[in-house]
Amino acid sequence: MIDNLGLALSHGLIILAAWRLLWRPDLNDDSASPPAADEAAPKLWKGRKGA
């Protein structure tokens, strides 16, 4: 019983997430481009530039 409940719950949540992602209004909007690579990643590593 627990196994079937766990499988149903996990698969149901995956289906719900996919359903919500597919029906987003900006899914097919080309003007909503992702940020550039320099803006997307935070500057966590401050290494030497010449090395």
C-alpha atoms as a printed R data frame, in Angstrom:
   type eleno elety resid chain resno      x      y       z
1  ATOM     1    CA   MET     A     1  0.000  0.000   0.000
2  ATOM     2    CA   ILE     A     2  2.769  2.433   0.912
3  ATOM     3    CA   ASP     A     3  4.659  1.668  -2.298
4  ATOM     4    CA   ASN     A     4  1.632  2.345  -4.489
5  ATOM     5    CA   LEU     A     5  0.827  5.518  -2.584
6  ATOM     6    CA   GLY     A     6  4.400  6.765  -2.899
7  ATOM     7    CA   LEU     A     7  4.517  6.035  -6.606
8  ATOM     8    CA   ALA     A     8  1.149  7.673  -7.239
9  ATOM     9    CA   LEU     A     9  2.057 10.753  -5.214
10 ATOM    10    CA   SER     A    10  5.471 11.278  -6.790
11 ATOM    11    CA   HIS     A    11  4.238 10.698 -10.340
12 ATOM    12    CA   GLY     A    12  1.209 12.890  -9.725
13 ATOM    13    CA   LEU     A    13  3.427 15.754  -8.586
14 ATOM    14    CA   ILE     A    14  5.668 15.347 -11.633
15 ATOM    15    CA   ILE     A    15  2.630 15.440 -13.924
16 ATOM    16    CA   LEU     A    16  1.298 18.506 -12.115
17 ATOM    17    CA   ALA     A    17  4.646 20.310 -12.496
18 ATOM    18    CA   ALA     A    18  4.840 19.443 -16.208
19 ATOM    19    CA   TRP     A    19  1.242 20.592 -16.729
20 ATOM    20    CA   ARG     A    20  1.930 23.935 -15.060
21 ATOM    21    CA   LEU     A    21  5.134 24.429 -17.051
22 ATOM    22    CA   LEU     A    22  3.430 23.679 -20.359
23 ATOM    23    CA   TRP     A    23  0.655 26.205 -19.784
24 ATOM    24    CA   ARG     A    24  2.881 29.149 -18.831
25 ATOM    25    CA   PRO     A    25  2.073 32.261 -20.891
26 ATOM    26    CA   ASP     A    26  5.749 33.005 -21.592
27 ATOM    27    CA   LEU     A    27  6.535 29.519 -22.920
28 ATOM    28    CA   ASN     A    28  6.322 30.534 -26.583
29 ATOM    29    CA   ASP     A    29  7.323 34.181 -26.136
30 ATOM    30    CA   ASP     A    30 10.575 35.014 -27.917
31 ATOM    31    CA   SER     A    31 10.851 38.431 -26.264
32 ATOM    32    CA   ALA     A    32 11.351 36.768 -22.870
33 ATOM    33    CA   SER     A    33 14.944 35.736 -23.540
34 ATOM    34    CA   PRO     A    34 17.168 34.419 -20.749
35 ATOM    35    CA   PRO     A    35 19.761 36.796 -19.289
36 ATOM    36    CA   ALA     A    36 23.289 36.808 -20.655
37 ATOM    37    CA   ALA     A    37 25.797 34.383 -19.160
38 ATOM    38    CA   ASP     A    38 27.596 37.178 -17.293
39 ATOM    39    CA   GLU     A    39 24.371 38.367 -15.658
40 ATOM    40    CA   ALA     A    40 23.010 34.885 -14.888
41 ATOM    41    CA   ALA     A    41 25.835 33.549 -12.723
42 ATOM    42    CA   PRO     A    42 26.729 35.301  -9.485
43 ATOM    43    CA   LYS     A    43 30.367 36.206  -8.972
44 ATOM    44    CA   LEU     A    44 31.273 33.717  -6.245
45 ATOM    45    CA   TRP     A    45 34.852 32.993  -7.287
46 ATOM    46    CA   LYS     A    46 37.341 35.851  -7.348
47 ATOM    47    CA   GLY     A    47 40.410 34.169  -8.722
48 ATOM    48    CA   ARG     A    48 43.485 35.713 -10.274
49 ATOM    49    CA   LYS     A    49 42.882 37.027 -13.773
50 ATOM    50    CA   GLY     A    50 46.370 36.351 -15.140
51 ATOM    51    CA   ALA     A    51 46.641 32.747 -14.001
